[in-house]
Every structure is written in structure tokens, then in C-alpha cells.
């Protein structure tokens, strides 16, 4: 078993001074680290019925697709505006300087579908909470949320837990 934190590149002062950007593409580019990460992210959910994995754009697609296969579930992408070809529902979320939105096809999740929300990293929780709201609008049953990296100082995982959702993160990095 490898220390997966060692496979994640940290880029100081990106995208702006004072930020330590956690670049998970280096982990994804290492086949053994990627396989280990997917196995470890899937482990807490193997005894839970998951019908659909909701992956958040864009690195959440990579991890979410792999987790969907590991859990024998379907995959539902949630995307930025204008990226999905069919009718969508959307949820706005706050950014540091404004708002953005996530969209999901109106027929992607049906009532009672058991979903797992997946992304590469949780920071402030804005995108994760938007995905939670989308799933709830579709009357899904959220079984949990899974992240490769948590930045606990920014409080996002705690915000998701405050929505009565179980959160699992493989790695935690101090600083942001």
C-alpha cells in the first residue's frame, strides 16, 4: 500500500498567491496509485446499495466513473451550464467572486434512486452541496459523498455532513 498523498503534486500560488493547489492528475496518471485510490474510495460503500454515482465536473467524472464500475452502479454527470445536450435541472452555488451552477439531465435520477456523490476534492463544499440539492430535487436517496481529498480548514466536508450525509475522504491536506 502506497502513501497516496505522495502521488499528489502541490502547486504553490495557483490559481492565485497563497493557494496550495492539490493536483490529483499526478495520482490519476500513476496506474497503481489510481487503482489503489479507487479501491479505497469504494471500500466504505461496498456493503451499501448504490444505484448511481453522481460525478461532479471534471475530475469527479474520472473518479466517479471508476467508482461506478467498482460498485456496479450507473454514472450520472453533473456539469457546468451549457454542457449537457438534453433538458436539465440546475443549482447555483457560491464562488469566491460570484456564482456558478451545476446541471443534471432531468431524467438522470428517478425517485428513490440511491446515489453516491463523488468528486476529487472538497474545499468549501459549494459544488458538493449543489450536487446534493440536485439529487434531492430528483427525490434520490443520498447514501453518501466520497472525495479523494479533503481540505478541512475550508469546512466543506462539515457542511455536507450538516446535511445528514455521510462523507468519506481518503486524504486530508492542511492549508489551502
Secondary structure as UniProt FT lines:
FT   HELIX           4..7
FT   STRAND          9..12
FT   TURN            17..18
FT   STRAND          20..23
FT   HELIX           25..28
FT   HELIX           31..43
FT   TURN            44..47
FT   STRAND          52..56
FT   TURN            57..58
FT   HELIX           59..71
FT   STRAND          74..79
FT   TURN            81..82
FT   STRAND          88..95
FT   TURN            96..97
FT   STRAND          98..105
FT   TURN            106..107
FT   TURN            111..112
FT   STRAND          114..122
FT   HELIX           126..137
FT   TURN            138..139
FT   STRAND          141..150
FT   HELIX           152..154
FT   HELIX           156..161
FT   TURN            162..164
FT   STRAND          167..172
//
